[in-house]
Amino acid sequence: MTMILGVAAAAVLGALAGLHFFWASGGRWGGSVVIPELDGKAAFMPTPMATSVVGVLLLGAAGVALTAAGVRVLPLPFEWVRAGTGLLSAAFFLRVVGDFRYVGLFKRHRGTRFAQMDDRLYMPLCIGLAGALAAVVLLPR
């Protein structure tokens, strides 16, 4: 069970990494609803370098998830991998809670396209990733 959850989480993380690399290289598909909005404009605009860094971090997270699930990828002590997987789970859970402004359950800025996507897709995705990664850490292999 943990292997299935870990591989599924890694697949999602890998797909998200690919999407970030697509955006970093100039792709536009989906890009209009991934940045929080304020007064009809993007609240911030990430650079291609920052977007690439997020892609690399997501790929690293996928590697950690695969290693924690028993698919040997990273040559690290298992306790480090387990701790890293727990931290990833916590990070996705915190993303669900949000920043109390633009993202998450307690966001104040609602009614934008981003806020709708956050409620319908981004938060459920983060809940699923947090749960899958927590299960990989907590359930026996």
Secondary structure by P-SEA (a helix, b strand, c coil): caaaaaaaaaaaaaaaaaaaaaaaaccccccccccccccccccccccaaaaaaaaaaaaaaaaaaaaaaccccccccaaaaaaaaaaaaaaaaaaaacccccccccccccccaaaaaaaccaaaaaaaaaaaaaaaacccc
